[in-house]
Amino acid sequence: MRTMLKWGKVVTIGFLALALVTSLAGCGSKAQGTAGEKQVKIGFSMPFLNSPYRVAMVNQAEEWIKQNHPDWKLIVTDGQRNSAKQISDVEDLIAQRPDVIIMAPGQAQPLVPVAKKVMEAKIPLVVIDRDLNSDTYTAFVGGDNVNAGRVAAQYIAKRLNGKGNVVEIQGELGASATIDRDKGFKEEIKKYPDIKIIVDQPADYKRDKALALMEDILQAHPKIDAVYAQSDEMAFGALKAIQAAGRDKEMFVVGTDGQKAAFDSIKKDEFGATVLYPTGSVETMQLVEKILAGEQVEKRNILDTPLVTKENVDQYYDKGI
């Protein structure tokens, strides 16, 4: 039976529950393979599952399997925002001898040794979303995070006419997405000497942490013109604090990821913009299909990260998560 994840509901894969491995298998009409055939097993190591973006990643992979290879078995693990737990998850997947392992590393460096173990076990490894501080894998699929930060900065600079005070709410320190989005953002902002980044602090991609952080920032800084959050979840947390303080006319918020809820907020003039960061799940499953067919694949598969504003939100709405 196929198990779909839904944000905000108790589901088979518990968000902050004890470590578990949930097998997600398509329930299409096709048979599970003829007698004697080896079922294709794919391991999918996630750094955590308690966010809409991560839920969408799993659901999109599951839906692709249902439509294209309902006899495949997807084994999903939840690292629970703990590198040691994710390393253990990948080691458990190796022991199950899947045909391919997909890994979304929570941290760029700690997952490098276990990635090497996957390759040493002769199991193809596809790294998705966040990158590793190593090229020890079969292929990488993910959005251009440097560009994500850059286009957010360009939007802010243009809207501020090159002058103002900006807050940057970062994600999880040590994650490649955090590092690269920060790099792109700051490189672009440096082109505008009259724009000052007055705060750059992490909120771990969590809405509640961003809310608390923004409350403190608002108390400490009487003049803020824009807030750049490295995820829509954090952008919503910041927005809530700004609205509660009655300062939403003073500043605008830019997020990242492309939640449909963020698109709706753009339409209502609550968000200024967001950056659409693709999950890469469909592209990854297509790449896995090629690997299993014995085809050569590109090692680096970088996906576009376009800016979404009120002017083009309808164009991108169906691509939201």
N, C-alpha and C positions, 0 to 999 in steps of 0.2 A: 504494500500500500504506500503510495507516495505521501510524504509528509511535508506540507508547505509551512513555512515559518511566517508568522504575522506579528508585526511590531505591536507591543503593548498588550499581548495576550500570552497566557501560559501556553507553551508549546512543547512539542516533543523534545526539542533541543533546549534545555533550560538555560536562561541567560546567565544567571550568576549561581547556578547550581553546582553540585559536585561535578568533577570531570566525568565526561561521558563521551561515548562514541556512538553516533546515531547513523544507521545505514539508511540512506535515502535512495530508494529504487523506484524507477518509473513503473506505473501500473497501466501501461498502454495495452492495446489489444494483441500486440505481437507476443509470440511465445518467448520463454526465457532461454531459448537456445535448444538445439536438439540434444538428445542424450549423448553424453560423452564430450560435449563441447565445454571448454573452460569459460566460465563467465568472466567478462571483463570487470575488473575492480579498479576503482580510482579513489585514492586517498585525497582528502581535501583538508589541509591543516589551516585553521583560522586562528588569528591572534585573540579574538574575542567575538562574541555574537550579540552582545547587548547594545546594538545600535541599528537604526534603519538601514544604513549603508551595508553593513555586514549581512543582515537578513536578506537584502536584495541580491547580494552576491550569490548566496546559496540558492535562493529561489530561482534566479535566472539560470544558474547551472542545472538545477533540477528540471526546469521547464524545457531546456534545450535537450536534455537526455530523454525526457518523456516524448518529445516530438521526433527525435532522430534515432535514438538507440535505447528503447525502453528496456532492453535486456541488460544494460549496463548497471552496475551497482556503485553508488557514490557513498563513500564513507567520510563523514564530516566530523572533525574534532574541534573542540572549543578551548583555546589556550587561556581564557579567562584573564587576559591582560597580564600574564605572567610568563616570562621567557622560559623559565625552568619547566613550567607545565607544557608549553608548546613544544619544547625540545623532547620531553617525554612522549608527547602525543605522536610526534614524527617517528620516534624510535619504535613506538607501538605499531605504527603504520608499516614501517619497514618489515617488522616481524610478520605482518599479514601478507607480505609479498604481493602488493597490488601491481597492476600493469603500469600505472603512472601515479606519481604523487604531485599534487598541486599544493603549493605552500604560499600563504600570505604572511610574511614574517612580521611579527610585531616590532622587533628591533633589528637594525641593520647588521650589527656585529654578533650578538650572542647566538644567532641561528646559523652562522657560517659553518661551525664544525658539524652540526647535524645534517646540513645540506651536503657536505662532503660524504657523510655516511650513506646518504641516499644514493649518490652517484657511485660510490664504491660497491654498493649492493647491486649495481647494474639496473637500477630502476630509473627511468626518465624522470627528471624533476622540472616542473614548470613553476617558476616564481611569478606570483600575480600581485598587482597593486603596489605594495611596498617593495623596495629593492634590498639587496644584500650588499655588504662590503666585500663582495667576492663575485667572480664570474663562474663559480662552480655550480652550474646548472645546465639543463638542456636549453631552456628558453625563458625569457622574461616577457610578461604582458602587463602593461600598465600605462596610466596617463602621464603626461608630461607635467610633473609637479613644479618644475622651475617656471614653466610657462604659466601655470595656474597662479603662482604668486605674482608673476610679472603683469598679467592682464588685469588682475585685481588692483595692482598699484597704478596702472595706467588709467583705469576708470576713476580711481580716487583722485589722482593728480589732475585729471581733466575737469572733474566736477568741482574741485576746490580751486581751480584756476592757478594751480601751482603753489598754493600757500595755505597752511593750516596745521593743526595738531592731530596726530593720528595714533590710535591704539592698535597694536597687533596682538591678538590672542592666538597663541601657538597651540599646537596639538601635543602629542606625547614626545617628550625629549628623547632623542636617540633614534626615533623612527625616521626612515628616509623621506617620507612624505613631509614631515615637519621640517627637516633640514632643507629640503629642496624648495618647498614653498616659501620658507623664510628667505632663502637665497635669492630667488626670483623677485620677491617683493622688495627686499632692501636694495638690491642692485638697481631696480627701476626708480625707487624713491630717491636714491642718491642723486639722480639727475635733477632733482628739484630742491635746491638748498633752503627754500622757505617752507618746505614741509618737514615737520619734526615728528619722529616716532617717539612719543613721550613715555610709552610703556610697551614692552614686549615680554609677555609672561605666558607660561603654559597653563592650559586647563584640560589637558589629556583627552581632547576630543569629547568631553562630557558637558552636557547642558548644565547640570547643577553646579559644576565647578566654574564654568564660565559665568554663570549668574552671580555666584559669590565673589569671583574675581572682579567682575564689572562693578558690583556694588562698592567695593573698596576703591576702585579706580575713580568712580564718579565722586566719591567723597574727597579724594585727594587732588582732583584736577577740575578746576572750575571752567576750563575751556577745552572742549574736545569737538573736533569737526567730523571725524570719521572713525569707524571701527572696522578693522579687517580681521575676520575670524577664519581660521584654517579649516573649519568645517561648518556646515549648516547647523548642526546640533549646538555648537558653541555660539554661533550667531544668534540662535533663538534664545539662548540663555542670556547673552549680552543685551538683546533687544528687550527682554522682560525687565531687566534691571533698569535700563534706560527709560522705558515707559513708566515704570513705577516711580522713578525719580522726577517724572514730568519733563524730561529733557529730550524727548524724541524729535522735537522740532529743531533742536540745536545741531544734531549730528545724524549721519546715516550709517547703515551697517552693510557690509559686503561679506557674504559667506562663501563656502566651497562645498561641492559634492553634487548639487542638483536635485535636492529633494523636491517633490511636487509641492510640499507644504511651503518650501522656500519660494517656488515659482508663484504660488498663490499670494505670498507676502509681498513679492515684487509688484504684482498686479494691484495690491492694496496700498502701495507706497510705504510699506513698513520696512522692507529690505530695499536697499538701493540696487543691489545686483548680487549674483552668485556666479561661481565658476562651475560649469558642468564637468564633473570628474567621473568618467565612465567606470563601471565596475570591472569591465574586461572579462566578465564571466563567459559570455557567448564566444568572444574571440579566443579565449583560452580553451573552451571545449572544442572549437573547430580545430585548434592547433593540436590538441590531444588526439583528435580523430586522425589527423595526418601522421602523427608519431606512431600510432598503433597500426597504420597502414604501411609503415616503413618509409614514409616520405621524409625528405630533408625539410627542416623548418628554419626560419630566421631566428637568430639568437635573441635579438632585441626587437620587440614589437611595441612601439610607442604610440599611444592613442591621443587624439586631439583633446584639448581642454579649453573649450570656448567660453567666453564671457556671456552671461545671460542677463539681459536688462529688460526694462519694460517695453522697449522697442522690438525685441526679438523673442520674448518669452513664449509666445504662441508657437513659434517655429520649433522650439526645443521641448515643449511641454511633454509630449509623449515619450521623450527620452529620459524624463525624470524618474526618480526612484520613490 
